[in-house]
Amino acid sequence: MLKFLRNERLPLHLMLLPSLAILAVYSYWPMAGIVIAFEKYIPTKGIFGSPWVGWRNFEYLFNLPDTKRVFVNTLLIASMKIIAGLIVPIFVALLLNEVRKTMFKRTFQTLVYLPHFLSWVILGGILIDLLSPSNGLVNQTLGIFGVQPIFFLGDNNWFRFILVSSDVWKEFGFSTIVYLAALTGINPTLYEAASIDGANRIRQMWHVTLPGIMPIAILMVTLSIGNVLNAGFDQIFNLYSPPVYESGDIIDTLVYRLGILQSQYGLATAVGLLKSTVSLIMIACSYFMAYRFANYRIF
Amino acid sequence: MKKRLLKMGLSIALVSALSFMTACGGNSSNQPQGETSAPTEKTGETPTDPMAKYDPPIELTTIRSVSNIKFDEGESIDKNAVYDAYEKDLGIKIKNSWVSDKYSEKLKISIASNNIPDFFRVSASELQELQEADMIADVTDIFDKYATPKTKEWFNLDGGRQLSTATFDNRLMAFPATDNPYNSSSYLWIRKDWLEKLGLPKPQTMQDVIKIAEEFTKQDPSGTGKTYAFALNSDYINGGAYDLQGFFNGYHAYPGIWVKDSSGKLMFGTIMPEMKQALKQLQDMYKAGMIDPEFAVKDQDKENELVVAGKIGIAYGAFWQSIWPLQSAAVQNGKLAQDWEAYPIVSIDDNPAKTATGIGVDSYFVVSKKAKHPEAVMKIINKWIEIQTSSRDDNKVYMFGKSEVDKSALLWKINPTVFFAQDENLPAGKLLPKAIEAKDPSLLGTNPEINLRYKRVQQYLAGDLNMWNEWAISKPGGSFAIMNQYDQEKRYQVDEFYGTLTPAMLEMKGILGEKTKETFTKIIMNKVSVDEFDKFVEEWKKLGGEQMTKEANEWYETVKK
């Protein structure tokens, strides 16, 4: 201990203190609010004055008739988004990497990146108009080929598909840039060696490029698995309606309708806690697996 | 009049003298509660004058949402002639803590952070929440002491039903935003020009309505290619405009309100067996392509696009549906493009259809427990009621802003508290059609509102199409006349429950409402069979509906005596 104090690096360590304090105040102290999950929270009585109800909020949540449906929807939509959100950007990044004209590459990159900055409130309005069965562009186009109008946002068979594809369309530009950055890190000599060995472009892609960006891909998946219970509140809230609750109602939207609109803060916190716990377990598992099978370490 | 002015002047003098004395004692805003309470209260022996002016002026904070107000130039909700008038007449400076069009969301945050203004408007469940949290003041004594006789009369016109919705254990905890319960009654609006074009008679029965709907969709009178039966929006159970409440009522089903069943007990109208029949009819119409398949994702404005385009000819809704949204469909490019007319709702059988109405209150004004001058709120309310009950010229600024001329700018909405008479519009439905027919405004009496409406009708008759909506309401046979007709024929089905919300209602109403909307929408859209309704009723009971009904009946026992 004394040795540590005499250590000349001590001032450097002390410099950490302010940021530790900020972390404690803004990230750890609010965690005390978790107790709200076990209370019938009444705002004016505060955290310490509200009556304690134990697990009642959780029981209430699990006894709701829609809980099972909502969990299934959340998991399904979120995992579909994770998988599609992995494959599409890698695919696009590989294709872009083969493009020779820098001008074209840059323009394309910017264009696909743009929707990332639009909010779902705006996109929601645009999608509803585009997909409308009576006067939407999509259905009018389909109509030319004699297809009966499809009510994409009101049909349980289509709703999840629309959710996933519009989410991928909005976000793939962002991930593509990450993968492109990883691609530039691959040593060019590997490509030279491969071509000397007689590998064509496809083979090079398979044996050099893909293994090259694998660590980044694993990192991205590991991080996104923590989000497996976040199926995208903003998006679904702006697109759904009662007829598609069956396929599109997720934990967050249910909590919004029951917890926030009805002022049941205890219930809302209970769901938040449950989600965080599950996310923690998932992220720990995926990290362990990434370490075990891909020998990848983040820390 | 003279006597009253004298009395007022006297008390103002008295009060100002007194407050001068208290002012000397230092008037810092941090004084503990109670000490700075109204100077008038300290007069003790002298009778309190409910309208006495504060001198120096006091400050009251509130919160606002602004909709549809066309402000005079240079004015806003924070600074305007109406607020100035309150300061001038009552010595009360009204200050907005915040203004937002996401009022209820923002209010929840204010409540949660225990940072509420002196007085503000809340919903029934928020009232309950605030009462439980002990954040709002008991206004029983203030009402007794500071309400003018006119105000008391105003609040008790319905026998105190609306007041009782804000009364917890015999203590009045809020001022109900009184309104006419008949305002929520339903009407059947139909395009008369289409009826005439196709040679169809006025609807007398539900069968007629269905026939008319079929003819409209089949014959496509405006030649738009596709015509739907009803104007519908996602909030179709009780949305006020473009809803189906009047349609359900035609089947003697009353979703959303409490009715007496055959055994004299209370029952929730949503689960009445009659609903199933109505839903079945809607499902059949949906299958026949007669209902806009997108109604579940549309609000009234969005649905109105179809109406404007001439694709819809029948719309159930409230008496004011002509103001919004129909006005924009009826009058297009400065011409009367569509001739909508209101008809009484019709019945499926020989029993006349009754129209479901609530108690008439959907919001309340509460006073914070921390407010230094709780009685000042009562004075503001007194002022509003004075404005409503007498047509004195010096009050015009409250209704029309600084120009004191009616420009249809809805400037009266600036007033921090707004109350409507509990019988408003019933007399209007009797007097207006007569006076319009006889062209004799002297038949109208003195009520300023009715006189205003007469003036607007005259403007319409002189060619001002912006006043078409008023014509549809006030003309002989208009929606007001029907409102009056409902009353004479005893065709109001008023909500039988007018207590404060019970615990089960608070907890379960949200989720039960969700379930109802989801199930009904799916049945109408033919996603599930109509037999799903029976399953829904069972589930509704299990999910807390049973408990809700039990509590409602316990309350009912206490008022029956």
Interface residues (C-beta under 8 A of the other chain):
Chain A: I42 P43 T44 K45 L64 P65 I128 S132 P133 S134 F151 L153 G154 N156 S241 P242 P243 Y245 R257 L258 I260 L261 Q262 S263 Q264 Y265
Chain B: K108 I111 A112 S113 N114 S125 E126 E129 E132 A133 D134 M135 K226 S234 D292 P293 E294 A296 V297 E507 K509 G510 I511 E514 K515 K517 E518 T521 K522 M525 K527 E539 L543
